[in-house]
Amino acid sequence: MSEQLANRLREAIVDVPDFPKPGIIFKDITPVLEDPELFADTIGALHDRYVDQGITAVAAPESRGFIIGAPLAISLGVPLVLVRKPGKLPRATISQTYELEYGVDEVHIHVDAVGYGDNVVIVDDLLATGGTAKAALELIERTGAKVAESAFMIELAGLEGRKKLGRQAFSLVRYT
């Protein structure tokens, strides 16, 4: 991935202070999505990273992960696996719980989404504390599938989400 793309992403991503609550600086990716060339280059960079890794599925946590995961899955010619909150998938699911700052949450995938022999990349828009990404990783691995890597458009390195994942992660843009 080129430093040029990282710089273009940094220029496009907008900091929104105090959203969704006071003290949070939200990284708004909608300007990237509104720029067809930049969005295509973003997906292209991810495609180039994974095209020769034998990826058999792209897993994407809701909801912004879907935005990146869907075009990546199409470009790689593999299925998109939806990682969703409870009650959002219509067929039988398996779930993984994870801890939040003040409680517990969980994510689900369909029981037949992936399994032994699958090589999955997990993609999302943002790596912050790593809770959702780690839960998705653990959930995919419980099926017997291998997680090749977790990939993100943005990483907030100061929140140490990469450390929580405990394995290889890739991000297009890192903020310290």
C-alpha positions as a Python dict, from the first residue, in 0.01 Angstrom:
ca = {
    (1, 'M'): (0, 0, 0),
    (2, 'S'): (137, 335, -93),
    (3, 'E'): (199, 624, 140),
    (4, 'Q'): (23, 833, -124),
    (5, 'L'): (-305, 644, -63),
    (6, 'A'): (-262, 677, 314),
    (7, 'N'): (-218, 1054, 273),
    (8, 'R'): (-523, 1080, 49),
    (9, 'L'): (-727, 892, 309),
    (10, 'R'): (-599, 1115, 591),
    (11, 'E'): (-700, 1422, 391),
    (12, 'A'): (-1050, 1284, 323),
    (13, 'I'): (-1136, 1144, 668),
    (14, 'V'): (-1304, 1409, 882),
    (15, 'D'): (-1270, 1438, 1259),
    (16, 'V'): (-1607, 1507, 1422),
    (17, 'P'): (-1562, 1616, 1784),
    (18, 'D'): (-1803, 1505, 2056),
    (19, 'F'): (-1977, 1243, 1843),
    (20, 'P'): (-2156, 1024, 1938),
    (21, 'K'): (-2092, 1163, 2287),
    (22, 'P'): (-1874, 1430, 2451),
    (23, 'G'): (-1502, 1355, 2451),
    (24, 'I'): (-1511, 1126, 2147),
    (25, 'I'): (-1349, 1233, 1820),
    (26, 'F'): (-1533, 1035, 1553),
    (27, 'K'): (-1341, 948, 1234),
    (28, 'D'): (-1599, 1007, 957),
    (29, 'I'): (-1526, 793, 649),
    (30, 'T'): (-1821, 918, 445),
    (31, 'P'): (-1599, 1156, 243),
    (32, 'V'): (-1403, 849, 129),
    (33, 'L'): (-1726, 678, 27),
    (34, 'E'): (-1841, 990, -157),
    (35, 'D'): (-1523, 992, -369),
    (36, 'P'): (-1558, 701, -613),
    (37, 'E'): (-1191, 708, -715),
    (38, 'L'): (-1061, 714, -356),
    (39, 'F'): (-1306, 445, -246),
    (40, 'A'): (-1207, 226, -543),
    (41, 'D'): (-837, 281, -465),
    (42, 'T'): (-902, 184, -102),
    (43, 'I'): (-1070, -141, -202),
    (44, 'G'): (-801, -194, -465),
    (45, 'A'): (-526, -170, -203),
    (46, 'L'): (-700, -431, 12),
    (47, 'H'): (-761, -650, -295),
    (48, 'D'): (-391, -634, -386),
    (49, 'R'): (-293, -734, -32),
    (50, 'Y'): (-518, -1042, -24),
    (51, 'V'): (-555, -1159, -386),
    (52, 'D'): (-267, -1409, -361),
    (53, 'Q'): (-334, -1532, -6),
    (54, 'G'): (-591, -1800, -86),
    (55, 'I'): (-874, -1611, 81),
    (56, 'T'): (-1201, -1807, 64),
    (57, 'A'): (-1428, -1557, 244),
    (58, 'V'): (-1440, -1199, 368),
    (59, 'A'): (-1599, -1151, 711),
    (60, 'A'): (-1732, -806, 797),
    (61, 'P'): (-1879, -680, 1126),
    (62, 'E'): (-2185, -458, 1104),
    (63, 'S'): (-2239, -207, 994),
    (64, 'R'): (-1953, -11, 844),
    (65, 'G'): (-1754, -330, 789),
    (66, 'F'): (-2021, -425, 533),
    (67, 'I'): (-1932, -116, 329),
    (68, 'I'): (-1571, -226, 290),
    (69, 'G'): (-1627, -601, 302),
    (70, 'A'): (-1884, -624, 21),
    (71, 'P'): (-1675, -469, -257),
    (72, 'L'): (-1364, -652, -135),
    (73, 'A'): (-1547, -987, -143),
    (74, 'I'): (-1670, -913, -496),
    (75, 'S'): (-1322, -815, -614),
    (76, 'L'): (-1173, -1133, -465),
    (77, 'G'): (-1460, -1347, -598),
    (78, 'V'): (-1541, -1492, -255),
    (79, 'P'): (-1845, -1493, -23),
    (80, 'L'): (-1917, -1214, 223),
    (81, 'V'): (-1979, -1338, 578),
    (82, 'L'): (-2193, -1101, 784),
    (83, 'V'): (-2088, -1063, 1149),
    (84, 'R'): (-2399, -926, 1319),
    (85, 'K'): (-2548, -835, 1653),
    (86, 'P'): (-2800, -1078, 1811),
    (87, 'G'): (-3132, -1126, 1633),
    (88, 'K'): (-3018, -987, 1296),
    (89, 'L'): (-2949, -1307, 1102),
    (90, 'P'): (-3246, -1517, 985),
    (91, 'R'): (-3104, -1871, 1008),
    (92, 'A'): (-2925, -2071, 1277),
    (93, 'T'): (-2619, -1890, 1413),
    (94, 'I'): (-2322, -1933, 1642),
    (95, 'S'): (-2220, -1648, 1868),
    (96, 'Q'): (-1925, -1504, 2053),
    (97, 'T'): (-1956, -1274, 2353),
    (98, 'Y'): (-1708, -1001, 2435),
    (99, 'E'): (-1660, -743, 2705),
    (100, 'L'): (-1736, -376, 2666),
    (101, 'E'): (-1629, -98, 2899),
    (102, 'Y'): (-1962, -130, 3084),
    (103, 'G'): (-2106, -470, 3003),
    (104, 'V'): (-2107, -749, 2749),
    (105, 'D'): (-2203, -770, 2383),
    (106, 'E'): (-2203, -1049, 2127),
    (107, 'V'): (-2169, -1113, 1756),
    (108, 'H'): (-2318, -1388, 1540),
    (109, 'I'): (-2258, -1557, 1206),
    (110, 'H'): (-2463, -1821, 1029),
    (111, 'V'): (-2352, -2171, 1134),
    (112, 'D'): (-2279, -2262, 772),
    (113, 'A'): (-2098, -1938, 676),
    (114, 'V'): (-1743, -2078, 702),
    (115, 'G'): (-1571, -2388, 833),
    (116, 'Y'): (-1268, -2613, 808),
    (117, 'G'): (-1053, -2531, 509),
    (118, 'D'): (-1169, -2170, 483),
    (119, 'N'): (-912, -1890, 492),
    (120, 'V'): (-1087, -1570, 600),
    (121, 'V'): (-992, -1205, 610),
    (122, 'I'): (-1190, -992, 855),
    (123, 'V'): (-1242, -631, 743),
    (124, 'D'): (-1386, -330, 921),
    (125, 'D'): (-1366, 45, 896),
    (126, 'L'): (-1195, 108, 1230),
    (127, 'L'): (-973, -66, 1484),
    (128, 'A'): (-1008, 109, 1819),
    (129, 'T'): (-1005, -102, 2137),
    (130, 'G'): (-1027, -426, 1937),
    (131, 'G'): (-1324, -583, 2117),
    (132, 'T'): (-1546, -639, 1814),
    (133, 'A'): (-1255, -745, 1594),
    (134, 'K'): (-1131, -997, 1849),
    (135, 'A'): (-1481, -1140, 1896),
    (136, 'A'): (-1520, -1177, 1518),
    (137, 'L'): (-1179, -1345, 1496),
    (138, 'E'): (-1261, -1589, 1778),
    (139, 'L'): (-1602, -1663, 1625),
    (140, 'I'): (-1455, -1740, 1281),
    (141, 'E'): (-1186, -1962, 1433),
    (142, 'R'): (-1444, -2155, 1638),
    (143, 'T'): (-1588, -2280, 1309),
    (144, 'G'): (-1253, -2438, 1221),
    (145, 'A'): (-1171, -2172, 963),
    (146, 'K'): (-838, -1989, 965),
    (147, 'V'): (-820, -1610, 992),
    (148, 'A'): (-549, -1488, 758),
    (149, 'E'): (-558, -1135, 894),
    (150, 'S'): (-782, -858, 1023),
    (151, 'A'): (-778, -543, 808),
    (152, 'F'): (-902, -192, 876),
    (153, 'M'): (-931, 135, 690),
    (154, 'I'): (-838, 325, 1009),
    (155, 'E'): (-647, 227, 1322),
    (156, 'L'): (-646, 437, 1638),
    (157, 'A'): (-311, 304, 1759),
    (158, 'G'): (-328, 476, 2098),
    (159, 'L'): (-623, 256, 2200),
    (160, 'E'): (-408, -59, 2152),
    (161, 'G'): (-666, -266, 1965),
    (162, 'R'): (-388, -442, 1774),
    (163, 'K'): (-246, -562, 2105),
    (164, 'K'): (-587, -697, 2209),
    (165, 'L'): (-614, -892, 1883),
    (166, 'G'): (-286, -1060, 1971),
    (167, 'R'): (-194, -1126, 1609),
    (168, 'Q'): (-131, -973, 1271),
    (169, 'A'): (-350, -681, 1176),
    (170, 'F'): (-332, -443, 881),
    (171, 'S'): (-453, -86, 854),
    (172, 'L'): (-446, 158, 567),
    (173, 'V'): (-418, 463, 797),
    (174, 'R'): (-288, 473, 1154),
    (175, 'Y'): (-355, 759, 1392),
    (176, 'T'): (-147, 780, 1709),
}
